[in-house]
Amino acid sequence: MPIDSFTVLFFGLCTKLLLGGLFVMFWLKNRFASWFAWWGAALFLGCVTGGLFMLRPTFENFVTIGIGNATLLTAMACCWQGSRAFHHCRPLWLPVLATPALWLVLCLIPQFMASVAIRIVVSAMIAAPMLLMSAVEFWHGRREQLPSRGAVVIVFLSFALVFAIRIPLIGVLPFPFGALPMEPGWLGAFNLIMFAHTILLAVLLVSMSKERLEFDQRIQALTDPLTGALNRRAFVLRSERLLQRHQYESAPLCVLFLDLDYFKSLNDEYGHSAGDDVLVHFVNVVNTSIRPTDFVFRMGGEEFCCLLPYTNTEQAHRVAERIRHQFEIARTNTAGASIKATVSIGIASTEIFGYDIETLTWHADMAVYAAKRRGRNQAVVSTADGGHASGRRGRAVAAM
């Protein structure tokens, strides 16, 4: 039984109309999600295309061939711009505006309108690259690890292939796959393939947008909104996993506890806004002084903690001294003032205290108190005998 092309087009039109409306609603609820507006526009243009193509068996003219294909190609351009918007790139309006204009101008040429083969080649050369560029946009954004991303890339590549393969099939298969006389079964199959790709893409794009939202919410739940550092909750989760792995591998890990000196006095003198600027500046200094594999957490107020995986006591002390020195020489420019601040740092290592995070943080915290008693602005190592080895203002210390 041949596939009824009219039925496929009708159901496709209704489905695209519904999905387009949903996408626009998603965009209206979150104006930052402009990709839903682009994809909604693509679906609405697909509805126009479907409606005009439903008239095609009755008569072929500039309306069905010209405007119908122009709206289809514009929908492809909108898909591409939606992919760019999803990755926070500015839209390229030239493809959106020039694509239908170019097609309509070509349709004014009698030889172009009379040749099915030429129309297939031109439409494929416009549609396939734009769908391919949509796949490329999602591939380039793969650092954002969203589970549905790979499937979206594959479907866009498949969609591009559907149009590109029409060129070598021009003299082999009936229209719309090729340029031979149209047969209802082949037309229905082509429309069904288009419909299936559209539905699959719509589902995957919604799924991927939901995955991004959930990922952003997880990040926000684990991030300090002021400084961008990880928060105490993230510290508990991350430290448990790291210590389990390091204990299994018998690898060293160090905890740094960092407390800004005289922070309350700084707030009283310059104001809380200036104090916030100092905290933000301090986190920037820490991030430039540690490795990408290290972690900085804001534990509360002016207290911070660093986890240094695969780091022994001597290495951790060098890191602490680098942070202390860089923060001491740097100044925070805020509220018309140049503020100088310092930090006291306590160090505890699994080489001495084992793989219990509460024990490590307690000893690192006690080392900070020792640094405060000894004059602040120094790094202190907590030792096995309960004492603390320190280096005043940058002098090297011997661990243990």
C-alpha positions, 0 to 999 in steps of 0.5 A, a space after each residue: 500500500 503506497 504512503 498517502 502524501 496528502 495525509 503525511 503532509 496534513 499530519 505534519 502541518 498540524 504537528 509542526 503548528 502545535 510544536 511551533 506554538 509550544 516553542 514560542 511559549 517556552 521562549 515567552 516564559 524565558 526570553 533568554 532562551 532565544 533558540 526556542 523563538 528561532 526553532 518555533 519560527 522554523 516550525 511555523 515556516 514548515 507549516 506554510 511549506 506543508 500547506 503550499 505543497 498540499 496544493 502542488 498535485 492540483 497545480 504547479 506555479 510560482 506560489 507552490 514551487 517558488 514560495 513553498 520552497 522559499 519558506 522551506 529553505 528559510 526554515 533551514 536557515 532559522 534552524 541554523 540560527 537557533 543552533 547558534 543562539 543555543 550556544 550564545 552566538 549572535 544570529 546571522 541575518 544574511 542567510 535568513 534574508 538572502 536565502 528566500 530572496 535568492 530562491 524567488 529571484 531564480 524562480 522568476 527565470 523560466 528555464 529554472 522553473 522548467 527544470 526539475 533537476 536544476 531546482 533539486 540541485 540548487 535547493 540541495 546546495 542551499 539546505 544541506 549546508 545549513 543543516 550541516 552547519 547546525 550539526 557543526 554548532 552543536 558539535 563545537 559546543 560539546 564541552 557542555 556535556 549534555 546527554 542529548 547532544 550527540 543524538 542532535 548532531 546525528 539527526 542534523 547530519 542525517 537531515 542534511 544527507 537527505 537533501 544532499 543525496 538528491 543530487 546524485 539521485 537526480 537521474 535515478 529516482 522519481 521526484 522528490 528524491 530525483 528528477 524522474 516523473 513523480 510517483 505518489 509512493 515516493 512523494 509520500 516516503 519523502 514527506 514521511 522522512 521529513 516529518 520523522 526528522 522534524 519530530 525527532 529534532 523537536 523532541 531532542 532539542 527540548 530534551 537538551 534544553 531541559 538538560 542544560 537547565 538542570 545542569 545550570 541549576 546543579 551548578 548554581 546549587 554548588 556555587 557561591 553567587 558572589 565569588 563564583 567559587 564552589 560552596 560548602 555543599 560542593 566541598 562536602 560532595 567533592 572531598 568525599 569522592 576525592 578522598 575515596 579515590 586517593 585512599 584507594 591509590 594511596 596518593 597524597 592530598 592536601 587541604 588548605 584553609 584560608 582566612 583573610 586577615 582583619 576582614 571585619 575591620 576592612 568592612 567597617 572602614 570601606 563598607 561591605 561592598 568593598 569587602 565583597 570586591 576584596 573577596 572576589 579579587 581574592 578568589 581570582 588570585 587563588 584561581 590563578 595560583 592553583 592548577 586546573 585540577 585543584 578546587 577552591 571553596 568558599 566556606 562562609 564569610 571570609 573563610 575559604 578552603 582548597 583541595 589539592 589532589 595528588 599533592 604532598 606537604 612540601 608542594 602544598 606549602 609552595 602553593 600556599 606561599 604563592 597564593 599568600 604572596 600574590 594576594 599580598 602584593 595585589 591591591 583591590 581597587 574599589 570605591 575610589 580606594 586601593 585596598 591592600 589585604 593579606 591572608 593566613 593559610 593553614 595546611 593539612 596533609 593526608 600523609 600525616 592525618 589520613 583520609 578523613 575530611 573532618 580531621 584534615 579540615 580541623 587540623 588545617 583550621 587549627 593551623 590558621 589559628 596558629 598563623 593568626 597568633 604568630 602575626 598573620 599573613 603566613 602559611 602554617 603546616 599542621 604537624 604530626 605531633 600537634 604542633 605547627 611549622 610555619 614560614 613568616 612572610 614567605 620564608 621556606 619551612 620544613 614540612 613535619 
